[in-house]
């Protein structure tokens, strides 16, 4: 399952997998597109960890999550704009490096908060999101 919370400049994802789905799980591919764009216009979010033989590394050192799945159950997309609606596909990935197999995808639609005209704003950063565990 996927739980998403949006703010003004970020969407925070909580990813979960049933115990039987964890066996062999390498990570997740997260694809996104803007609402209203063509279904073929999905692009992959980048992850920080990669397989040893990865060749599709960007200048920032990050890799496409289609070839190097995101190896986390908490992930944030900071490449969103305020007041926009996005469509995401979260796909569990199994197999071996170089021979990846996709599991059952989860689709979701979520809108970011507008930056003006509201009485309240919702903001996240890694410190705030992670600090919630300390309150327990």
C-alpha positions as CSV (number, residue, x, y, z in Angstrom):
1,X,0.0,0.0,0.0
2,X,1.0,3.6,-0.4
3,X,0.1,6.5,1.8
4,X,0.9,10.0,0.5
5,X,0.7,13.4,2.2
6,X,1.2,16.6,0.3
7,X,2.5,20.0,1.3
8,X,3.3,23.0,-0.8
9,X,6.6,21.8,-2.2
10,X,6.8,18.1,-1.3
11,X,4.8,14.9,-1.4
12,X,5.8,12.4,1.3
13,X,5.2,8.7,0.6
14,X,4.8,5.9,3.2
15,X,5.3,2.5,1.4
16,X,4.1,-0.7,2.9
17,X,4.2,-4.4,1.9
18,X,2.5,-7.4,3.2
19,X,4.8,-10.0,4.7
20,X,4.4,-12.4,1.8
21,X,5.3,-9.5,-0.6
22,X,8.6,-8.7,1.1
23,X,10.4,-11.9,0.1
24,X,12.8,-10.9,-2.7
25,X,11.7,-7.3,-2.7
26,X,14.5,-5.1,-4.0
27,X,12.8,-1.8,-3.7
28,X,10.3,0.4,-5.6
29,X,10.1,2.2,-8.9
30,X,8.1,5.5,-8.5
31,X,6.8,7.1,-11.6
32,X,5.0,10.4,-11.9
33,X,3.2,12.7,-14.3
34,X,1.2,15.8,-14.1
35,X,-2.5,15.4,-14.2
36,X,-3.8,16.1,-17.7
37,X,-0.6,15.0,-19.4
38,X,-0.5,12.0,-21.7
39,X,-0.4,8.6,-20.0
40,X,2.9,7.9,-21.7
41,X,4.5,10.9,-20.1
42,X,5.4,9.2,-16.8
43,X,9.0,9.8,-15.6
44,X,10.9,8.0,-12.9
45,X,11.9,9.5,-9.6
46,X,15.5,9.0,-8.7
47,X,17.0,7.1,-5.8
48,X,20.2,7.4,-4.0
49,X,21.3,3.7,-3.8
50,X,22.3,1.8,-6.9
51,X,23.5,-1.6,-7.9
52,X,27.3,-2.1,-8.3
53,X,27.1,-2.3,-12.1
54,X,24.8,0.7,-12.6
55,X,25.6,2.7,-15.7
56,X,22.7,5.2,-15.7
57,X,24.0,7.5,-13.0
58,X,23.2,11.2,-13.5
59,X,25.6,14.1,-12.8
60,X,24.1,14.4,-9.3
61,X,25.0,10.8,-8.6
62,X,21.4,9.7,-8.5
63,X,19.9,6.8,-10.5
64,X,16.6,6.2,-12.2
65,X,14.4,4.1,-10.0
66,X,13.4,1.9,-13.0
67,X,16.9,0.4,-13.0
68,X,17.9,1.1,-9.4
69,X,14.8,0.8,-7.3
70,X,14.3,3.1,-4.3
71,X,15.3,1.0,-1.2
72,X,13.2,2.7,1.4
73,X,9.7,2.6,2.8
74,X,9.6,6.4,3.4
75,X,10.3,8.6,0.4
76,X,9.7,12.3,-0.6
77,X,9.3,14.0,-3.9
78,X,10.7,17.5,-3.7
79,X,10.3,18.1,-7.4
80,X,6.7,19.2,-7.2
81,X,5.1,22.6,-7.6
82,X,2.5,24.3,-5.5
83,X,-1.2,24.0,-6.6
84,X,-0.5,21.1,-9.0
85,X,-2.1,17.6,-9.2
86,X,0.2,14.6,-9.9
87,X,-0.5,11.0,-10.8
88,X,2.0,8.5,-9.3
89,X,2.6,4.8,-10.0
90,X,4.5,2.9,-7.3
91,X,5.8,-0.5,-8.5
92,X,7.5,-3.1,-6.2
93,X,10.6,-4.5,-7.9
94,X,11.8,-8.1,-7.5
95,X,14.5,-10.2,-9.2
96,X,18.2,-9.6,-9.6
97,X,20.2,-6.5,-10.8
98,X,20.0,-6.5,-14.6
99,X,16.9,-8.8,-14.5
100,X,14.3,-6.8,-12.6
101,X,10.7,-8.0,-12.4
102,X,7.8,-5.6,-11.6
103,X,5.1,-6.5,-9.0
104,X,1.6,-5.2,-8.8
105,X,1.6,-1.4,-9.2
106,X,-0.4,1.0,-7.0
107,X,-1.7,4.2,-8.7
108,X,-2.5,7.3,-6.8
109,X,-3.5,10.9,-7.5
110,X,-2.6,13.7,-5.1
111,X,-2.6,17.5,-5.2
112,X,-0.1,19.8,-3.6
113,X,-1.2,22.8,-1.5
114,X,-1.5,26.2,-3.0
115,X,1.0,28.7,-1.8
116,X,-1.3,31.7,-1.6
117,X,-4.8,32.5,-0.5
118,X,-5.0,29.8,2.3
119,X,-5.1,30.5,6.0
120,X,-2.7,27.7,6.7
121,X,0.2,26.1,4.9
122,X,1.6,22.6,5.2
123,X,5.4,22.2,5.1
124,X,7.6,19.2,5.4
125,X,11.3,18.6,5.6
126,X,13.2,15.4,6.5
127,X,13.7,16.6,10.1
128,X,10.0,17.2,10.7
129,X,8.8,14.0,9.1
130,X,11.4,11.9,10.9
131,X,10.8,13.6,14.3
132,X,7.3,12.2,14.5
133,X,8.8,8.9,15.7
134,X,10.3,10.6,18.8
135,X,6.8,11.6,20.0
136,X,5.9,7.9,20.5
